[in-house]
Amino acid sequence: MHPQQREREQPLFSAKAHVFQIDPVTKRNWIPASKHAVTVSFFYDANRSVYRIISVGGTKAIINSTITPNMTFTKTSQKFGQWADSRANTVYGLGFGTEQQLQQFADQFKEMREAARLAREKSQEKFELTNPGLNIAAPQEVSEERHSPPFLTVNGPGEDKLFRSKSADMELTSEKERIKKMLSEGSICEINMEAELFTLQDSNAKLVAALHEANTSVEQWKQQLAEYQEETERLREQVAELECQVGRPERGEGTGGDGQSHSLEQLEALLKAKDEEIHNLQSKKSDFIELEKEREEAKDRLQDLEAKNADLEQRVQAAEQTLASSRDEHGQAEGEVRRIIGLLDSKIGDLNDIRQSLAKLVDK
């Protein structure tokens, strides 16, 4: 069974990507179809002469899309692309790790679509050659008395082509309308934001993995440092024993003392080398500790800056509210002053009238 399946489906191109599907209810949001990046492959079905995009997550097929000449792969951001499958009544989205991977997939999609178009044309030509039309004519009888008139030609080759072209145009128009509706209902900004968020989450996971590897390396350094320290202590004990032996030489053992002093020099050289290795490991450990301290300090500074930023925003809001209230009070005071000025003007006018009346009475 497996050899037959390999003969039927031949993988042509594969790429790693995060798979999404459009929400069938809202037609606006993406639903992740895979928790992590999976393999998305182009396959060719030799028996059916069709090209397909297939992606399997575990035991379930995440993507099983047959490529048609009317499909279009659209790049909506630097690392995200999508295409609509009218047969599955959905829109697939792929988030790649790099822009180069997205471009390679788009080029392969375009080539497969062209190959699907050529395969469809070849299959139509074969169908036309094998079924040129039903040219049905009445059988001619041997008897000279009764002759059946020939029937008219039904569904000739020209009419068959016209019918197929109209149906293909109708299918193309309906598919374009459906794709336009899906794309118009979807929000490109939200799609890009979700894709970028997914990329950031992937980068965060990579950083966490790198930090875990660094911690593992530190543990290994610590273990190696402990082993070196144990070996150094052991060598120091051997050096002390040899010094004790060299300190009590006998008269007839001059040659043996020279040999012991030579071995003592070798042990001292080895001890110095081990001390240098321990020093190097300790310096590496101190560098890593300093990096950790710097990271913690940067994190604390960032938190302090965020707190200060929030405090400044609150102060700005309070200042804006105070300014708005002071403007309102100033407007009210200005209106009151204008009202008082108007009253004073009217009173001054009345006093002028009274003064003129008094002047007239005095003149009389």
Secondary structure, DSSP 8 states (H G I E B T S, - for coil): -HHHHHHHEEEEEEEEEEEEEE-TTTSSSEEES-SS-EEEEEEEETTTTEEEEEEEETTEEEEEEE--TT---EE-SSSEEEEEETTTTEEEEEE-SSHHHHHHHHHHHHHHHHHHHHHHHHHHHHHHHH---B-------S-SS--------BS-HHHHHHHHHHHHHHHHHHHHHHHHHHHHHS-HHHHHHHHHHHHHHHHHHHHHHHHHHHHHHHHHHHHHHHHHHHHHHHHHHHHHHHHHHHHS--TT-HHHHHHHHHHHHHHHHHHHHHHHHHHHHHHHHHHHHHHHHHHHHHHHHHHHHHHHHHHHHHHHHHHHHHHHHHHHHHHHHHHHHHHHHHHHHHHHHHHHHHHHHHHHHHH-
